[in-house]
């Protein structure tokens, strides 16, 4: 409560605030906490409980709808069937694909199409470990060819580790720019791979030597 009050005071009443429980709560606990935190007007609670608990997410979602709080989940989901059941049970209001956990571009595209059918915005999970490079094509494809909308949609971004990629993402005015190079933008620089390769890369050699000492 204290942290949320500090953040809301800092960003003001109109800015978007999102919360993430990182799978920590059971279902009643999630409902109880979010009922208390509703006064801070969060857009969503991300991963309020175990990512495998579809019915648990549905229970939380049903309880939070009257409070104007959405449920966001999906970064841990590994196939389209799990997403199908989350959508069918009204267990989420924001769908978060993860380009690495879903097997192949085709599997990701099938989830984008299902989300369109159910009218649920897709907000991909990404971060500064190559996920931004991996997911940019999917969110741009969703905008151009599937949802054709930016309403309630966003894509995570972390400015971290892009220097290891040959074709790093380009951000302008808080938006992903369409890549100009062919391919999926995920090729790493040979020097970065060599340095971090286990156990012979320079980075690992130093870490292992430090452990031995």
C-alpha positions, 0 to 999 in steps of 0.5 A, a space after each residue: 500500500 505504501 509503495 503504491 501510494 508513493 508511485 501514484 503520488 509521483 506519476 499523478 492520477 491520470 498516468 497508467 499504473 500496472 502491477 505484477 504479482 509474479 505468481 506469488 498469491 493464491 486465488 483468495 489472496 490475490 482477490 483480497 490484495 487487489 481489492 485493497 489496491 483498487 484505490 490506486 486504479 491499476 490498469 492490470 494485475 499481472 500473473 496474480 497466481 500460478 500461470 497454470 491455474 486457468 480456473 484460478 485466473 478466471 475466478 480472480 478476473 471475475 472478482 476484479 472486473 467490477 473494480 475496473 482492474 484487468 488480469 494480464 498473463 501469458 508470458 509463461 504459457 507455452 502453447 496455443 491450447 493454454 491460451 485458448 482455455 484462458 480466453 474461453 474462460 474469460 480469465 484475462 483482459 490482457 494477453 501476454 505472449 512470449 516469443 521464446 516460450 511459444 514454439 515457433 512464429 506459427 504458434 504465436 500467430 495462432 494466439 494473435 488470431 484467437 485474441 482477435 476473435 475474443 477481442 482481447 488486446 495482446 501486450 507481448 512480454 519482452 525485456 533486455 535479453 533479446 526478447 525485445 528483438 524477438 517480439 517486435 515483428 509479432 507486435 507490428 504484425 498484430 497491428 498491421 494485419 490482425 488487430 489493426 489497433 493500438 487501443 489498450 495495447 503496449 509492448 514491454 521494453 527494457 534498454 539492456 543488452 541490445 549491444 550484443 545483437 547485430 540488429 538491435 531494436 530501434 525505439 522512437 517516441 516510446 514506439 518500436 520502429 519497423 526493422 529495415 533488415 531482413 530476418 527475425 533480428 535475433 542474430 547475436 554478435 559472434 564476439 558476444 557469443 564467444 565471450 559468454 559461451 559456457 564453460 570456455 568463454 571469457 565471462 564464464 572462465 572469470 566466474 568459475 575462477 572466482 568461485 574456485 578462489 
